[in-house]
Amino acid sequence: MLYTLLINGKVCKVEADPQMPLLWVLRDLLDMKGTKFGCGRSFCGACTVHSNGAPIRSCVTPVSSVGSASITTIEGVAGTVLGRSVQSAWLSVDVVQCGYCQAGQIMSASALLAKNPKPSDADIDKAMSGNICRCATYTRIRAAIKQAAGMPIADSRDTLA
Amino acid sequence: MTRVKDAARASGESRRAFLRASVAVGGGLLLDFSLPGALRARAGSAAASTLNAFVQISNDGAVTIVSKNPEIGQGIKTMLPMLIAEELDVDWASVRIEQALSDPARFGVQFAGGSRATPLNWEPLRRVGAAARQMLMTAAAQTWSVPVAECDTESGNVIHVPTKRSLSYGRLASKAATLAAPDLAQVALKDPKNFKIIGKSQPGVDSPLVVTGKPLFGIDVTVPGMLYAVFVKSPVFGGTVASANLEAVKAQAGVRDAFIVSGGPVFNGLAGGVAIIGTNWWQVDKARETLQVVWEEGATAAQSSAGFAKQAVELATQAPGSKLVADGDVTQALGASARRLEAAYSYPFISHATLEPQNCTAHFRDGKVEIWAPTQNPDAGRKIVAKTLGLTDADITIHMIRCGGGFGRRLMNDYMVEAAWISKQAGAPVKLLWNRQDDMQHDFYRPAGFHFFKAGLDNAGKLQAFSDHFVTFGENGKAAPSADMGASEFPAKFVPNIELGISFMPLGIPTGPLRAPGSNGLAFVFQSFIDEVAHAAGQDPLQYRIDLLGERRQVGAFDAGRMIDVLALVRDKSGWARRKVPKGSGMGVAFYYSHLGYFAEVVHATVAAGGKITVDKVWVASDVGSQIINPTGAENQVQGAALDGIGEALGQVITLENGRVVQSNFNDFLLLRMNQAPPVEVHFLKSEHPPTGLGEPALPPVLPALCNALFAATGVRIRSLPINPQLFA
């Protein structure tokens, strides 16, 4: 089937099996390698992209279900001021260890902040717990989200200073 | 991780290294670190030499430093060049970093394991930078006809101090390249108080590429004409293919070919299985739904986790197969003790679960193979590929690609030899990618272990007798990989009567090093049982440990004084014994020495009425020597390691049934998530010892510290992992 997709503001035509997950359309048909494969079952969040601004797991999203939705990937997240501020917070907090999950983390974080500009620690837990970081850089992911939001980066859960 | 230590010993540490200077392509200075007698192939390969030199200074002043070790998230691609740049005396922002090829003849041993990069490179790489600086100063002194002693450097320039003249490194590079390289042992190193790069936080050099989604990892590699492959192996370890419906698979959309690979019996080599290749990975993976294989499962099909647990209990009723330690008279001392304790502990098999599944791209043509591999140990992979495909080492080129996590998994190179073999048979470049189930069910697992402890205390609560019967895996008196225990396991040498015995059960599944191998299980059992002893003595568990360590002294490689100091530091920082702990909460402590690092950790945890566990906070105190090279990276590693250990304790188990792994994905093998991750406060105690590594040693003590906190909170002792919350319900 020929699909016309809207990805990072650009129209992309791609010939694909209707069941092929968006993840593999992006990675192997459109050569956009930023979105990552972790589990193939929506358990880890490495493949997170935005569909009309909402975070979705592209590994379980058949290309036939995308339709006219506007898809944003890590390659396009810098298209908004918010996206750029999240990327820049990730660098200034020095979040990354291996880095493999971070595209998915940044997509979940930028979707959270678009909806909730000043998230509480509980909001962060709720929005980010679908994204596994195997290196467990959670402390810094939390701090970077707050920095991008212009909030103090202290962890409100830490009452044992 | 014996293998890696041996490799390091054989090819680097004991042999004297030297530098060779030469003129770079296009002019400038090229400094190349070499080993005596090493094979060198400089002639006719100038471009490659340029890429792989340790340090290159171009005529325009650009400084390129090659990072020689694999990057797995430990931050080595940032840290190693920092060592050179510091002594070279250039601005960090002006340095360009290149990833080395795997080339042991040029770079010596290149691996990521054992937290070894810091101790192995701390001084040698600084000497490389200092040698380059010295040559540039000599070149300037000759240009000016002044004594070298009157010259100094500053931010990529040589200064003639009396006249304040200066020349940039770029202007001096070609002249410096004509000078003989100095003896590395003789070059002067900076006084650490003058460091400008070392000791200052330098963010990861690849992070800008990570946050913008640039292709960076093994899974992102693309080669022209590349096909995609999956490789289906026997669910029972060591099984081989009897038959498979290859024709039906070949008829599936996108499939180019499917074939049987016979494979061999060695785990870290080519296994038997069915390769499916095609034009996109999703389609070849989907074609597996059609694949039907009749497997020759072999003897391992009779093995199970439950069977091992039963067998371990039976073995524990007998004398150990051998004794690692037998000091004093444990039987007599136990009999004479005022208070006796016995406890059985165990931990399960667990998987590495790197978030990037195992993968490798290989291109076999004309009797040579080019490989793009996310690997922690490239040269070991080269040797397996050479042996399996009947090639020589020189026929194999390995690009070390950034790894989406390592944790020890990628010290093994099974995926590398699979990719090379499949490319050869396919006659095309091939990207092999395992799916998550492949990855979880074909690992080199952290071995399970069973410990049967006894302890005897005198009237004062002092530990007088201690014994452990460790039932582990192995055959013919030899432990399976990472299933061993050393004779220096604490409290050996700290208790007058102590016996550490070991018995082996034959195992048919592959095991291997997982972050802090050995230690990640042993710390849990020993530091938990010592906690039991402290409570039985009615004493503060932290002070009891300090008393058990006793005099400040060196015991083998272990410095009791350094451990006492980190225990005192974590007591202070955590508010131990001063903090008012609410009902349902508790604090636990543990210490552990591994990978040359001294770590003491305290966990504060809470158990709710229904048994739900919340880890409130972790405090880490450590002594890894005189210098934290990259503070931001160091803190990140320690926080990650502590949280990794919390994740292991709370959720991780690999269960064997009928010789196969039950778990298949992150719904049944549970990695720590954001909502479970407590704040981790990190403190480094600087001591007068050479700096040591940080990838691993922060992990082991957090598991017993957590379990000891849960005991303090509830009175329930955790003797088996993962923690079963039903014990608190």
Chai-1 contact restraints between the chains, C-beta under 6 A:
chainA,res_idxA,chainB,res_idxB,connection_type,confidence,min_distance_angstrom,max_distance_angstrom,comment,restraint_id
A,M20,B,W282,contact,1.0,0.0,6.0,A-B,restraint_1
A,W24,B,W282,contact,1.0,0.0,6.0,A-B,restraint_2
A,D28,B,N280,contact,1.0,0.0,6.0,A-B,restraint_3
A,D28,B,W281,contact,1.0,0.0,6.0,A-B,restraint_4
A,K33,B,P215,contact,1.0,0.0,6.0,A-B,restraint_5
A,K33,B,D220,contact,1.0,0.0,6.0,A-B,restraint_6
A,G34,B,G213,contact,1.0,0.0,6.0,A-B,restraint_7
A,G38,B,L355,contact,1.0,0.0,6.0,A-B,restraint_8
A,C39,B,R436,contact,1.0,0.0,6.0,A-B,restraint_9
A,C39,B,N665,contact,1.0,0.0,6.0,A-B,restraint_10
A,C39,B,F666,contact,1.0,0.0,6.0,A-B,restraint_11
A,G40,B,N435,contact,1.0,0.0,6.0,A-B,restraint_12
A,G40,B,R436,contact,1.0,0.0,6.0,A-B,restraint_13
A,R41,B,N665,contact,1.0,0.0,6.0,A-B,restraint_14
A,F43,B,N665,contact,1.0,0.0,6.0,A-B,restraint_15
A,F43,B,F666,contact,1.0,0.0,6.0,A-B,restraint_16
A,F43,B,N667,contact,1.0,0.0,6.0,A-B,restraint_17
A,C44,B,F666,contact,1.0,0.0,6.0,A-B,restraint_18
A,I74,B,G213,contact,1.0,0.0,6.0,A-B,restraint_19
A,E75,B,G213,contact,1.0,0.0,6.0,A-B,restraint_20
A,Q87,B,V211,contact,1.0,0.0,6.0,A-B,restraint_21
A,W90,B,V211,contact,1.0,0.0,6.0,A-B,restraint_22
A,L91,B,S207,contact,1.0,0.0,6.0,A-B,restraint_23
A,D94,B,P203,contact,1.0,0.0,6.0,A-B,restraint_24
A,D94,B,T632,contact,1.0,0.0,6.0,A-B,restraint_25
A,V96,B,G204,contact,1.0,0.0,6.0,A-B,restraint_26
A,V96,B,S207,contact,1.0,0.0,6.0,A-B,restraint_27
A,V96,B,V210,contact,1.0,0.0,6.0,A-B,restraint_28
A,Q97,B,G73,contact,1.0,0.0,6.0,A-B,restraint_29
A,Q97,B,G640,contact,1.0,0.0,6.0,A-B,restraint_30
A,C98,B,G73,contact,1.0,0.0,6.0,A-B,restraint_31
A,C98,B,G404,contact,1.0,0.0,6.0,A-B,restraint_32
A,C98,B,G405,contact,1.0,0.0,6.0,A-B,restraint_33
A,G99,B,V210,contact,1.0,0.0,6.0,A-B,restraint_34
A,Y100,B,L355,contact,1.0,0.0,6.0,A-B,restraint_35
A,Y100,B,E356,contact,1.0,0.0,6.0,A-B,restraint_36
A,Y100,B,G404,contact,1.0,0.0,6.0,A-B,restraint_37
A,C101,B,L355,contact,1.0,0.0,6.0,A-B,restraint_38
A,Q102,B,V210,contact,1.0,0.0,6.0,A-B,restraint_39
A,A103,B,G213,contact,1.0,0.0,6.0,A-B,restraint_40
A,D125,B,M674,contact,1.0,0.0,6.0,A-B,restraint_41
A,D125,B,N675,contact,1.0,0.0,6.0,A-B,restraint_42
A,M128,B,M674,contact,1.0,0.0,6.0,A-B,restraint_43
A,S129,B,R673,contact,1.0,0.0,6.0,A-B,restraint_44
A,S129,B,M674,contact,1.0,0.0,6.0,A-B,restraint_45
A,S129,B,N675,contact,1.0,0.0,6.0,A-B,restraint_46
A,I132,B,L671,contact,1.0,0.0,6.0,A-B,restraint_47
A,R134,B,L355,contact,1.0,0.0,6.0,A-B,restraint_48
A,R134,B,G405,contact,1.0,0.0,6.0,A-B,restraint_49
A,C135,B,G73,contact,1.0,0.0,6.0,A-B,restraint_50
A,C135,B,G640,contact,1.0,0.0,6.0,A-B,restraint_51
A,A136,B,G640,contact,1.0,0.0,6.0,A-B,restraint_52
A,A136,B,L643,contact,1.0,0.0,6.0,A-B,restraint_53
A,A136,B,D644,contact,1.0,0.0,6.0,A-B,restraint_54
A,A136,B,L672,contact,1.0,0.0,6.0,A-B,restraint_55
A,Y138,B,M674,contact,1.0,0.0,6.0,A-B,restraint_56
A,Y138,B,A677,contact,1.0,0.0,6.0,A-B,restraint_57
A,T139,B,Q639,contact,1.0,0.0,6.0,A-B,restraint_58
A,D155,B,P679,contact,1.0,0.0,6.0,A-B,restraint_59
A,D158,B,P679,contact,1.0,0.0,6.0,A-B,restraint_60
A,L160,B,H604,contact,1.0,0.0,6.0,A-B,restraint_61
A,L160,B,K617,contact,1.0,0.0,6.0,A-B,restraint_62
